[in-house]
C-alpha cells in the first residue's frame, strides 16, 4: 500500500503483498556523465567530479582499442581537464592478473600513468574482444594523494580471457577533478564510459 516517496523502496512480504518502505541506509549511485568513444585519442571525464561525493565510480562497457594488443591507462587532472599529469614519478600502482593462461603480478613505484590492464596480456581489438570494468576513485577532492582501485575484464589479443585488479595512487597531494583514459598506442575505437557519484544514505 501507500505511494513512493524520497528514500523509499518497493518491498513484498511472505504473502506477496507489495508496499513502499523506508530505504533504511546503504549506498546508491548518482549518474553524472556518460561518454561514448568514437575513434578518440583519449576519453576525458571532466564533469561532475568535485566535493559533492567522497567516492566516484567509473563504469567501462566494451571499450575497444584501434591498435590490437595495447594497454589501457588512467591519468588524473587537478585543473578540470585542461591538462593531465603525465610526468615520470606522477603515479604508483600495483596489479594482479588472472586468466586462462595463468596469473602474474606487476607494479611500479614511479610511472607516467596507472596501468589498468596487463602488459603481457593486453586487450585485443578483434571482433568479440573488448574491455569492461569498474574504477573507484576515492575522495578525489581532498588535497591528498588520491587513491583508485580497479577491476577489469577483457579478451586479450592472444585470445585469453583476462581479469586484472589493482590499486593506483596519484603521488602529488592535490585534488583530482578529472580523469583520462587512453591506450598505450592508438585511439579508443569505441566504448561507453559512465561516471557515478556514490551517495551514502
C-alpha positions in Angstrom: 0.0 0.0 0.0 0.9 3.7 0.0 2.9 5.5 -2.6 6.6 6.1 -3.3 8.5 9.0 -1.9 12.0 10.1 -1.2 14.2 7.4 0.3 11.7 4.6 -0.2 11.9 1.2 -1.9 9.2 -1.3 -3.0 9.2 -4.5 -1.0 6.9 -7.5 -0.6 6.0 -9.8 2.3 5.7 -13.5 2.5 2.2 -13.4 1.1 3.4 -11.4 -1.9 1.8 -8.1 -0.8 3.8 -5.1 -2.0 4.4 -1.9 -0.1 6.7 1.1 -0.1 9.1 1.1 2.9 11.9 3.3 4.2 15.2 2.6 2.4 17.0 2.1 5.7 20.5 3.1 4.8 23.1 1.8 2.4 24.6 3.4 -0.7 23.4 4.4 -4.1 24.8 5.7 -7.4 24.1 9.1 -9.0 24.8 9.3 -12.7 27.0 12.3 -13.5 28.4 12.0 -17.0 28.4 9.5 -19.9 30.8 9.4 -22.9 30.6 7.2 -26.0 34.0 6.9 -27.5 34.4 7.0 -31.3 38.0 6.8 -32.5 39.2 9.3 -29.9 42.8 9.7 -28.9 41.7 9.9 -25.2 38.5 9.8 -23.2 38.4 12.7 -20.8 35.9 12.7 -17.9 35.7 16.3 -16.8 32.2 16.9 -15.5 30.9 16.1 -12.0 34.0 15.2 -10.0 34.1 17.6 -7.1 33.5 17.6 -3.4 29.8 16.5 -3.6 30.7 12.8 -3.1 33.6 11.2 -1.3 33.8 8.3 -3.8 33.3 8.2 -7.5 32.8 5.2 -9.8 33.7 4.8 -13.5 31.9 2.0 -15.3 33.5 0.9 -18.6 31.5 -1.1 -21.1 33.0 -2.7 -24.2 36.0 -0.3 -24.6 38.0 -1.3 -27.7 41.4 -0.1 -28.9 42.2 0.7 -32.5 45.6 -0.9 -32.0 45.5 -4.6 -31.2 47.3 -5.7 -28.0 47.7 -2.4 -26.3 47.3 -1.5 -22.6 44.7 0.7 -21.1 45.9 3.6 -18.8 44.4 6.2 -16.5 45.7 9.7 -15.7 44.4 12.4 -13.5 44.0 16.2 -13.6 43.8 18.9 -11.0 42.7 21.7 -13.4 39.4 20.4 -14.7 41.0 18.5 -17.6 42.9 21.4 -19.1 46.0 19.1 -18.7 46.6 15.6 -17.4 49.6 14.7 -15.3 51.9 12.6 -17.4 55.4 13.2 -16.0 57.6 10.4 -14.7 57.0 9.8 -11.0 53.4 11.1 -11.0 51.9 7.7 -10.3 52.4 4.4 -8.3 50.4 1.2 -9.0 50.2 -2.5 -8.2 48.3 -5.0 -10.2 47.5 -8.7 -10.4 46.4 -10.7 -13.5 44.3 -13.9 -13.7 43.4 -15.7 -16.9 43.1 -19.0 -18.7 46.8 -18.6 -19.4 47.9 -18.3 -15.8 48.4 -15.5 -13.3 51.0 -12.8 -12.6 51.6 -9.6 -10.8 53.3 -6.3 -11.7 53.9 -2.9 -10.1 55.6 0.5 -10.5 56.7 3.0 -7.8 57.3 5.8 -10.4 55.3 5.9 -13.6 53.6 8.3 -16.1 50.2 6.7 -15.7 48.3 4.0 -13.8 48.2 0.7 -15.8 44.7 -0.8 -15.8 45.5 -3.9 -17.9 48.4 -6.3 -18.2 51.4 -5.6 -20.4 52.0 -9.3 -21.3 48.3 -9.9 -22.0 47.0 -6.6 -23.3 43.4 -6.0 -24.7 42.6 -7.1 -28.2 40.7 -5.2 -30.9 39.4 -8.1 -33.0 35.7 -9.0 -33.2 34.4 -10.1 -29.8 37.3 -8.5 -27.9 36.7 -5.6 -25.6 37.4 -4.3 -22.1 34.9 -3.7 -19.4 35.3 -2.9 -15.7 34.9 -0.7 -12.7 37.2 2.0 -11.4 36.8 3.5 -7.9 38.2 7.0 -7.2 38.5 7.7 -3.5 38.0 11.2 -2.1 39.4 13.0 -5.1 38.5 16.5 -3.8 40.7 16.0 -0.7 44.1 17.7 -1.2 45.9 14.5 -0.6 47.4 11.6 -2.7 44.3 10.3 -4.5 43.9 6.5 -4.5 42.0 4.4 -7.0 41.0 0.8 -7.1 40.0 -1.1 -10.2 38.7 -4.4 -11.6 38.9 -5.0 -15.4 37.7 -7.9 -17.5 38.8 -8.3 -21.2 39.8 -10.5 -24.0 43.5 -10.2 -24.7 44.9 -10.1 -28.2 46.2 -13.6 -27.5 42.6 -14.9 -27.3 42.8 -15.4 -23.5 40.1 -14.1 -21.1 41.8 -11.9 -18.6 40.9 -10.2 -15.3 43.1 -7.5 -13.8 42.7 -5.9 -10.4 44.8 -3.4 -8.6 45.4 -0.1 -6.9 46.9 3.2 -8.1 48.0 6.4 -6.5 48.5 10.0 -7.7 51.7 10.8 -5.9 51.1 14.5 -5.6 49.0 15.9 -2.7 46.4 17.7 -4.9 42.7 17.5 -5.7 41.6 15.4 -8.6 38.7 16.8 -10.6 39.1 15.0 -13.9 40.4 11.7 -15.2 41.6 10.5 -18.6 41.5 7.0 -20.2 43.9 6.2 -23.0 45.6 3.3 -24.7 49.3 3.0 -24.8 49.2 3.1 -28.6 46.5 4.3 -30.9 43.0 5.7 -30.4 40.0 4.4 -28.4 37.9 2.9 -31.2 34.6 2.6 -29.3 33.1 2.0 -25.9 30.9 3.6 -23.2 32.3 5.2 -20.0 29.9 6.4 -17.3 30.8 8.4 -14.2 28.7 8.0 -11.0 28.9 9.5 -7.5 28.4 7.1 -4.6 26.0 8.6 -2.1 25.6 7.5 1.5 22.0 7.3 2.7 
